[in-house]
Amino acid sequence: NNDTDGSQTFWQGHPLPEAVLELLKASCTTKTWQQYGFVLTQWGMYCSEKNIDVQSPTISNVLSFLTNLYEQGKGYVSVNTARSALSTVLGPLEGHSIGTHPLVSRLLKGISHKRPPRCRYQFTWDVNVLLNFLDKWPVNDLLDLRKLSIKLVALLALTTGQRVQTISLIRLVNVKFVMNCVQIAITDRIKTSKPGKSLMLDLPKFSNPQLCVVLCLEHYIERTFSFRKESNSEFLLVSTRAPHGVVSTQTISNWLKEAMNSEY
């Protein structure tokens, strides 16, 4: 079995069929398995050093390991990742999964008080800068495809609050114009996906046509219609150059950065 993401590490003590392993592997993203795999390596080293049974620890062993991570300078997020990893691979202790054990929860709360998680961003960016910038652009009809793409991505990001990954997954077939709004269903799996439920985005028309995401989206679809058969792309956003194939998340990120830098 190919184990490039580290997920196989979790099931070493369980001889399971390949089909079962594939389903277990699908329960988390590759990035999550890689993070968990790193934690398990640390756990194995800790157990070896302390002469602990790596598969059958006591709750005291687990608490000591998490405390050891804290003493190494790890913050709440890192220790919480370790809790999730151990909860995934180890069985229940004292009638609770490791992730929900009262003492583990209390320990994590103590860490959050002693070493609060840091804010990812030091300041909030003023969206009015971008809105004022886009408001001064020519009308949609007069924009070249590159500028129209940049404008659409910027308005989608502002009106939906979604990640670039989510915006990249918008499929043309899932874009529905109804009355004074547009409805967009995200049917692909994303970080915040819930089982059996697609993310639905409802975008209303704005009074200012220059900043209206619905009008911009409508114009973009009309503008790109003629070469969509050539590109054979089912996704909304396409390259500004022939053969106009699907764009990567990196390209979409670059478009957003260009808009935010207000260099046009």
C-alpha positions in Angstrom: 0.0 0.0 0.0 1.3 3.5 -1.0 1.7 5.5 2.2 3.1 8.8 1.0 0.8 10.7 3.3 1.6 8.8 6.5 -1.9 7.4 7.1 -0.8 3.8 7.2 1.2 4.5 10.4 -2.1 4.7 12.3 -3.2 1.1 11.5 0.1 -0.8 11.9 -1.3 -2.8 14.9 -4.4 -3.7 12.9 -4.1 -6.2 9.9 -6.9 -4.6 7.8 -8.0 -5.3 4.2 -7.0 -2.8 1.6 -10.6 -1.7 1.0 -11.0 -0.9 4.7 -7.7 1.0 4.7 -8.8 3.1 1.8 -12.0 4.2 3.6 -10.1 5.0 6.8 -7.6 7.0 4.8 -10.4 9.0 3.2 -11.6 10.1 6.6 -8.9 12.9 6.8 -7.0 15.0 4.2 -3.5 14.2 3.2 -2.2 17.2 5.1 -4.0 16.1 8.3 -2.4 12.6 8.0 1.0 14.1 7.6 0.5 16.2 10.7 -0.7 13.3 12.7 2.1 11.1 11.4 4.6 13.6 12.8 2.9 13.5 16.2 2.9 9.7 16.3 6.7 9.7 15.7 7.1 12.0 18.7 4.7 9.7 20.7 6.7 6.6 19.8 10.0 8.2 20.9 8.4 9.4 24.1 7.0 6.0 24.9 10.4 4.4 24.2 12.2 6.8 26.5 9.6 6.4 29.3 9.2 2.6 28.8 5.5 3.0 28.0 3.4 0.6 25.9 2.8 2.7 22.8 -0.6 1.0 22.1 -1.9 0.8 25.6 -0.9 3.9 27.6 -2.7 5.1 30.8 -4.4 8.5 30.9 -1.5 9.7 33.0 0.9 8.7 30.2 -1.1 10.7 27.7 -1.4 13.8 30.0 2.4 13.7 30.6 3.1 13.5 26.9 0.9 16.5 26.1 2.5 18.4 29.0 5.9 17.5 27.6 5.0 19.1 24.3 3.8 22.2 26.1 7.1 22.3 28.0 9.0 22.2 24.7 7.3 25.4 23.8 4.4 24.1 21.8 1.3 26.2 21.8 -2.4 25.3 22.1 -2.9 24.5 18.4 0.1 22.0 18.3 -0.9 20.3 21.5 -4.5 20.0 20.3 -3.3 18.4 17.1 -1.5 15.9 19.2 -4.6 15.2 21.2 -6.6 14.6 17.9 -3.9 12.3 16.6 -3.7 10.1 19.7 -7.5 10.0 19.8 -7.6 8.7 16.3 -5.1 5.9 16.8 -5.6 4.8 20.4 -8.6 3.2 22.0 -10.7 4.7 24.8 -9.3 5.3 28.2 -11.4 5.1 31.3 -14.6 5.1 29.2 -13.7 8.1 27.1 -11.9 8.7 23.8 -8.7 10.6 24.4 -10.1 13.6 22.6 -13.1 13.9 25.0 -11.5 12.7 28.3 -12.3 15.3 31.0 -8.7 15.5 32.2 -7.4 16.0 28.6 -10.0 18.7 27.9 -9.1 20.4 31.2 -5.4 20.2 30.4 -5.9 21.8 27.0 -8.0 24.5 28.6 -5.1 25.2 31.0 -2.7 25.5 28.1 -5.0 27.9 26.3 -5.0 30.1 29.4 -1.3 29.9 30.1 -0.3 30.2 26.5 -3.2 31.7 24.5 -3.3 31.1 20.7 -1.8 34.0 18.8 -3.9 35.9 16.3 -2.9 34.9 12.8 -3.2 38.5 11.6 -1.9 41.6 13.3 -4.3 44.0 11.6 -7.5 44.0 9.6 -7.3 45.0 6.0 -9.7 47.9 4.9 -11.9 46.4 2.1 -13.0 49.9 1.2 -9.6 50.5 -0.4 -10.3 47.6 -2.9 -14.0 48.6 -3.4 -13.1 52.2 -4.2 -10.4 51.0 -6.5 -12.8 48.7 -8.4 -15.5 51.4 -8.5 -13.2 53.6 -10.6 -12.6 50.9 -13.3 -14.4 51.0 -16.6 -17.7 49.2 -16.9 -17.5 45.4 -17.4 -18.0 45.6 -21.2 -14.8 47.7 -21.5 -12.6 45.4 -19.4 -10.3 43.0 -21.0 -10.6 39.3 -19.9 -7.7 39.6 -17.4 -9.1 42.6 -15.6 -12.6 41.1 -15.7 -11.3 37.9 -14.1 -9.4 39.8 -11.4 -12.6 41.9 -10.7 -14.8 38.8 -10.5 -12.4 36.9 -8.2 -12.1 40.0 -5.9 -15.9 40.4 -5.7 -16.4 36.7 -5.1 -13.9 36.7 -2.3 -15.4 39.8 -0.6 -19.1 38.7 -0.9 -18.6 35.0 0.1 -15.7 35.2 2.5 -14.6 31.9 1.1 -11.0 30.6 0.6 -9.3 30.6 -2.8 -9.7 26.8 -2.8 -13.5 27.1 -2.6 -13.7 29.8 -5.3 -11.6 27.6 -7.6 -14.1 24.7 -7.2 -17.1 26.7 -8.5 -18.5 24.7 -11.4 -20.5 26.4 -14.1 -23.4 23.9 -13.9 -23.8 24.8 -10.2 -24.3 28.5 -10.8 -28.0 29.5 -10.9 -29.4 33.0 -11.5 -32.7 33.4 -9.7 -34.6 36.7 -9.4 -32.2 39.3 -8.0 -29.5 37.0 -6.8 -27.3 34.1 -7.9 -27.0 30.8 -6.1 -23.8 28.8 -6.2 -23.5 25.2 -4.9 -20.0 23.9 -4.0 -20.4 20.2 -4.5 -16.7 19.3 -4.1 -15.3 18.5 -0.7 -13.7 21.4 1.1 -12.2 21.9 4.5 -15.5 22.9 6.1 -17.7 20.3 4.3 -20.2 18.3 6.3 -21.3 14.8 5.3 -24.2 14.8 2.9 -24.3 18.6 2.7 -23.1 20.9 0.0 -22.1 24.5 0.7 -24.6 26.9 -0.8 -23.7 30.5 -1.5 -26.4 33.1 -2.0 -25.2 36.3 -3.6 -27.7 39.2 -3.9 -27.5 42.0 -6.5 -25.9 45.3 -5.3 -27.4 48.7 -5.9 -24.0 49.9 -7.4 -23.7 48.0 -10.7 -19.9 48.7 -10.7 -19.5 46.6 -7.6 -22.3 44.0 -8.2 -20.9 40.5 -8.1 -24.1 39.2 -9.9 -23.7 41.5 -12.9 -20.0 40.8 -13.0 -20.5 37.1 -12.9 -23.2 37.2 -15.6 -20.9 39.2 -17.9 -18.0 36.9 -17.2 -20.0 33.8 -18.2 -21.2 35.5 -21.4 -17.7 36.6 -22.3 -16.1 33.2 -21.8 -19.0 31.2 -23.4 -17.5 31.2 -26.9 -14.3 29.4 -26.0 -15.6 27.0 -23.3 -16.1 24.2 -25.7 -12.5 24.6 -26.8 -11.2 24.5 -23.2 -13.6 21.7 -22.2 -13.6 23.2 -18.7 -16.5 22.6 -16.4 -15.2 25.1 -13.8 -16.3 28.8 -13.8 -12.9 30.4 -13.8 -10.7 29.8 -16.9 -7.3 31.0 -18.0 -7.1 34.4 -19.8 -5.0 32.8 -22.5 -5.8 30.1 -25.1 -6.8 27.3 -24.8 -8.5 28.8 -21.7 -8.1 25.8 -19.5 -9.0 25.6 -15.8 -6.9 27.9 -13.6 -5.0 26.8 -10.5 -5.5 28.1 -7.0 -2.1 29.9 -7.3 -3.4 31.9 -10.3 -6.5 32.9 -8.5 -4.4 33.9 -5.5 -2.2 36.0 -7.8 -5.3 37.7 -9.3 -6.5 38.6 -5.8 -3.1 40.0 -4.8 -3.0 42.1 -7.9 -6.4 43.6 -7.1 -5.4 44.2 -3.4 -2.2 45.9 -4.5 -4.3 48.4 -6.5 -1.6 48.6 -9.2 -3.9 49.1 -12.1 
